[in-house]
Amino acid sequence: MTSLICRRVLYLVIALGVGTVTCLAATQSHARSTLDVIRERGKLLAGVRFDAPPNGYVSPQGENVGFGPDLAREFARHLGVELELVQVTSKNRIPLLQSGQIDADIGTTTPTKTRDEVIDFSYVYVVDPTLILVRKGDSTDPADYFDSDRVVGALQGSFYVALWKQHAPSARILEYQELPELVVALAQGKVDVVPTMRSQAFGIMEALGERAEGLAVGETFFEDVMAIGLRENDSDWRDWVNWALQRLWADGTYQALYKKHYRMDPPFALGDAGRLQPGVDTVAQEDDPW
Amino acid sequence: MNLDWHIIWEYRSDLLQGFVLTLQLSLVAIAGASLLGTLVGCLRASGGFLARRLTALYVELLRNIPIVVKLFLAHFILGIDALPAGIAALILHQSAYVADVTAAGLRSIPSGQSDAALALGLSRWRSFCLVLLPQAARAMMPPMTTQYTQIVKNSSVVMLVALQELTFMTQRIEHETFRGLEAATTATVLYAAMALAIAAAMSGVERALERRGA
């Protein structure tokens, strides 16, 4: 028996060693700029949401649509490479970025300080108010839920868990893994309130159709900002993404896409202090495909 | 690669809480699946025509429905609370496999054993309990160890209904600190420890059965 346990422990140690070496190898491969990697590969691996309308979702025809996928298409077109859209979720987006399985997370990621410690971010590219989803008949004022024993529902790994704890440190929060379960939990009374972004709340109501009768969109309590996630310390790639965003803004493509998907003009101005970089239209000799 | 094991110490209370819930879920599910599965397995191997047909249906139905579907049915359709729904899903799912193992173990005993017990004057029930089942139990030990290990691993499915077991807690560490490798390694070690404990316990039971000459 003792030798059996020793053998199993040995196997475990070997497995852990192999895992560590693999991770080391993966990290080594990130020393080069993502921009060079994309051009060599001939393909942009863009992480987009499949479940977060209007930012990124799958249409009834099975196509990836939304603001994120459309921006990714513009990026690929200007880079002169093919595009592969990879599904990201609240849970996997940062690991996928760190492990090199995506080149950019063009989704709904809030550039929090904690996240900024491990990845980098582009300029803020979406501003979306955060509000609450509740059952019809319940209070739509978020403040009524902060100091109460009502159960809050959120997706594990989403920014809203920490955000709600800022307002209500002792709140009971049930963290689900996927949005559909979270919505069903709200409808069935397993949770009482779900903080979410405005666009997603209306997306959920639209997707539910008649079944949305029992739910109500509540009031705003925060204004969420989102940025494109990029690998840490890769300034050539980050520069290019920021230039691309500004150039698309300058020629009006950005605003048109934003209006198409969010059904409103961008409620912010892109760039540092809301200004584009002087001369951003000038295409450099190196590391600036356009 | 820069590993920071201090994170695991910082989250020790969350990890302990998750580990305890996983352990509780696993123990209850092991007990429940063993009782239910053994009962179904015995009926499948030794029952009458109707019992054999019904238990075969039970095994096929529960073995072929994914555990996630059972969990969602219990929690979202039947409205059972998350914890009892998780326990029920684990028990029902694994009991089908335990039933199969039990039935196979009983069928592996030569029919002469049963005939001899009856010839000695034991009732059908006593010959089953005192002669057949103990012999079958020895043959069942290795596959039962696998089933019990499966229960421990399958218990992570309850995180889908917001129960904060071990895998949930390791994901929390990953989300909040982005120390996924440290969190996953810790979870691996804890799950492996539970699996090894099960293997050791089952090995002990097997030896005890051998000493009894079953």
Chai-1 contact restraints between the chains, C-beta under 6 A:
chainA,res_idxA,chainB,res_idxB,connection_type,confidence,min_distance_angstrom,max_distance_angstrom,comment,restraint_id
A,M1,B,S203,contact,1.0,0.0,6.0,A-B,restraint_1
A,R8,B,L196,contact,1.0,0.0,6.0,A-B,restraint_2
A,L12,B,A192,contact,1.0,0.0,6.0,A-B,restraint_3
A,C23,B,M1,contact,1.0,0.0,6.0,A-B,restraint_4
A,C23,B,L181,contact,1.0,0.0,6.0,A-B,restraint_5
A,L24,B,M1,contact,1.0,0.0,6.0,A-B,restraint_6
A,T27,B,M1,contact,1.0,0.0,6.0,A-B,restraint_7
A,I94,B,F178,contact,1.0,0.0,6.0,A-B,restraint_8
A,P95,B,G180,contact,1.0,0.0,6.0,A-B,restraint_9
A,V118,B,F178,contact,1.0,0.0,6.0,A-B,restraint_10
A,G157,B,H175,contact,1.0,0.0,6.0,A-B,restraint_11
A,L174,B,A162,contact,1.0,0.0,6.0,A-B,restraint_12
A,E175,B,A162,contact,1.0,0.0,6.0,A-B,restraint_13
A,Y176,B,A162,contact,1.0,0.0,6.0,A-B,restraint_14
A,Q177,B,L160,contact,1.0,0.0,6.0,A-B,restraint_15
A,V184,B,F76,contact,1.0,0.0,6.0,A-B,restraint_16
